[in-house]
């Protein structure tokens, strides 16, 4: 498979598969979600189930334009709509779950319900983001910018496994994983750098499959070979990172917001860990970002 290096290439790849993924969208009441869903239908990559108050979506053009690929489930209460969407995932009636205008906590409550939820025992709920940045010549994966405040070693292990699998789905046979920090030194004052040493040993042992892993290193060194040369750092990453592992949610989220605001980066993001990909956009994400997240989920659902 040829490596997918842009979001346009991702859409083209999904269209070439000639299959539509079935997506349950909870409370799709805003224009950005409507755009994302409509675009996914126009690109022939999705079939949509709209769960929520049907009165709020009855005038959507997509209902007529793509009538054969849109199902409306009229449920006035948003919590009940979320519960029904989760049930559909659990019963294999849909392949992807997407958040519209519903409080994130309410949707997560349904997803994480111990009796009726969709997070298998032992799985880690985490956020995987993919960004297309004009100044970088390929897509950049990073984690975790939205869910886990201070990942434990066990959580980092699962996060990396998810990200490596996602990279493989994008045609990246040997992802380069950069374990980021503000310096290149391991320091007990920063316990996560000790975890980084363990992760590198695991990578050498083949625990993550075919990967190249190094760190700690700063983001510039991870993504710019000249910076490494200037610092005299010899790293197998060589400024060509595919995956950035951030120390904590503060650094990951700050990176994400900075790249989208100042570097004109376009981002897609999904939750990993549940039995299907979850498109859980931020309230401030625009329609194109939500569409890219749908496309990411469609590719990721190909287990």
FENCORLIN-V406167 format. One record per helix or strand of 2 or more residues. SS is the DSSP state (@ for helix, = for strand). FROM is the first residue (numbers start at 1). LEN is the number of residues. Records with the same first field share a line. If there is no record, write none. Layout:
SS->FROM-LEN / FROM-LEN
This chain:
@->7-11 / 31-12 / 54-3 / 62-4 / 67-3 / 78-13 / 104-8 / 153-17 / 191-14 / 219-5 / 225-7 / 249-14 / 287-14
=->21-6 / 46-7 / 70-5 / 96-4 / 126-7 / 140-4 / 175-6 / 211-7 / 243-3 / 266-7 / 277-3
